[in-house]
């Protein structure tokens, strides 16, 4: 008699193989089944988790999930959801679905939304049609909904109904013509501004939410705007003693003047007898010709004793008949910024204001910035701020650096004291604003704003904190700041792997993680409680951990003085945790190539995590691949790595058609889920499901040799895959987009090792690209060419280094092309001009090369129209299927599509 255990195992194996055989290859038509999770939101008490599932091309469905049980509510077409502070109530908006919205849009009818209030377990309490925004009071007593003006109301005033629903009494009342409203964080008072027809009844009002009594703070036939409480930017602990002061603007517009004429009003002592202060346009300290501007936000300084706002020069309105004026842009070599930058930034520059402060109790105005120094950085310090003067260093070559002279600015007098000339890498203030950290040369300098002292806090460390492996030829950046210690005596900074605690007096530098370098694990501080500005080193710290070569990811716990200990360190990619505000519950994603990043919940020790979401259960129906790490070396012997996606049902030792996809460092994506979405990239889930191998290798670049560096790495990687028996040497293809598009275009001209190449939005002619514009920003490409991504070297131009440019220029080598290739480019690309793709196509066509150019009218750097995204996904796969798998070529690949047969243009 046969062993029943062996029979059971044989049966299980048969059933497993049968299940695999029934799995389908993933195709584009299946993409609509996939959803992503958007707006993950835990309730403050951690008992509920709300999120929306957004399917490809479909409508959101809100899910409200109980953390303790399997209970879940699904609400189609819901968005903008939130919990009340006490977690008893839940609010969201309902909108028409996409089909209905498109129908209303075509009919030029309004698309409105409804605000809904429910108990957290789903009992509806109230709803408001035609809603614009909604908010809870912190004590959960009131739910407030600001409505939109009725569509047929063509009056110019901005006010609309504000609905207040008393949750306890289940009663509502309406305040009319409200333009802005805000509740202080204590929830005791509601402030609102009225903007009514003909300005009748306009003003600022304060309601005591306990008694519902209302008082007018100010009223006038003027426009009121920019309402702000003194607790607006404070955390809840700080706000407990605040919420007793308000500021806002009131003003008028004059047809002959560009800027409004505003008064800044401040009200204090609101809980008892309000005190008022006013900065008017005629204030003696306000610079002549300047006005208080509504184009800048206003806010209270951290100590609540002054208001931060913006001033702007008044100008007369220019009126003329445009037909009588020339339309010309004068590009001049003395322009600080090239005209194209000025054009792109025109609206921003037109609305630019200069920071100023109103010390209202002293009736004192202080202007902080001017044309010479336009930027002053806010902080919590009551007196001193850091100002930045970038004007001396404005250059077309700046890329990845922000050079400026730093000044200390006294907000009580406006006095400026030079801190440091030419700082390329500024970092941050300490939480109290007492110190400002920046990099100068290779040192980290902590500037004490109170004593005007500069301290080299990195002097005692045995290394510099500059990322010497940073791949671009400009000043290397520091690894960054973890935070500042609660005792006010240290700053904790990152090195490649470890965290170092640096004394602010420069006396000591301590490696507090100890094991990072030795184990090649990158540690980074995680602050799960956003209300805490400081790092309390007397308590255990959370560290995010990442294995440089293993790609393991997770969290360690560090007790300063001891070595960090793992809490969760796994072969997966773990997302940053979201903490429930008032509970020891943390919500995080976990993903691998085969595992969608669903949300899990655990306590602060990551013990027994529980999966909460299951966004894409249909994946089990489809054949899926898996990933392996592969190491290789380039010709210089540098150790490199890549992530290899194996095809579904991979057979060990069998060589497969292979696509290589690359940019710079790609192995960090080893555990990244391959989400089937509509875009212009190859989706590895689809290709693996259909029998392809995909490899994403890392590339290191030598200055001045961007193309040859990539060629070296990619051919070395391909040879390694062939050597290991993974890749079919006769069927390897390449795909790259943007910077990857340049690399694929260059490799195309250097070797016939690859069967076919697809290049997207590629810079193809380094000489013409050097003088092209990045249309989205207006900047010329000199910076990115010399010290940025192309990294030819500072001062290395097509005229000073002709041989170097020719060597690295795909267009220079077009006659060498032996490989079929296809180009993708959008005609409105704002990063790489469409003419770059056209140049390569025209040259290759002239030389009789096998080239196809897929040009998408009015598309940008990446395809944005769903129909175009689907079209390219189909054509790219058909292209690879024909060249790498020997499938029959579709007619468009063999013959093209005559313009008169283009279906889009035949639509009537």
Buried (B, 14 or more C-beta within 10 A) or exposed (E): EEEEEEEEEEEEEEEEEEEEEEBEEBBBEBBEBBBBBEBBBBBBBBBBBBBBBBBBEBBBBBBBBBBEEEEEBEBEBBBBBBBBBBBBBBBBBBBBEEEEBEEBEEEEEEEBBBBBBBEBEEEEBBBBEBBBBBBBBBBBBBBBBBBBBEEEEEEEBBBBBBBBBBBEEEEBEEBEBBBBBBBBBBBBBBBBBBBBEEBEBBBBBBBBBEEEEEEEBBBBEBBBBBBBBBBBBBBEEBBEEBBBBBBBBBBBEEEEBBBBBBBBBBBBEBBEEBEEBBBEBEBEEBEEEBBBBBEBEBBBBBEBBBBBBBBBBBEEEEEEEEEEEEEEEEEEEEEEBBEBBBEBBEEEEEEBBBBBBBBBEEEBBBBBBEEEBBBBBBBBBBBBBBBBBBEEBEEBBBBBBEBBBBBBBBBBEBEBEEBBEEBBBBBBBBBBBBBBBBBBEBBBBBBBBEEEEBBBBBBBBEBBBBBEEBBBBBBBBBBBBBBBBBEEBBBBBBBBBBBBBBBBEBEBBBBBBBBBBEBBBBBBBBBBEEEBBBBEBEEBBBBBBBBBEBBBBBBBBBBBEEEBEBBBBBBBBBBEBBBBBEBEBBBBBBBBBBBBBBBBBBEBEBEEBEEBBEBBEEBEEBBBBBBBEBEBEBEEEEEBBBBBBBBBBBEEEEBBBBBBBBBBBBBBBBBBBBBBBBBBBBBBBBBBBBBBBBBBBBBBBEBBBBBBBBBBBBBBBBBBBBEBEBBBBEBBBBBBBBBBBBBBBBBBBBBEBBBBBBBBBBBBBBBBBBEBBBBEEBBBBBBBBBBBBBBBBEEBBBEEBEEBBBBBBBBBBBEBBEBBBBBBBBBBBBBBBBBBBBBBBBBBEEEEBEBBBBBBEEBBBBBBBEEBBBBBBEBBBBBBBBBBBEEEBBEEBEEEEEEEEEEEEEEE
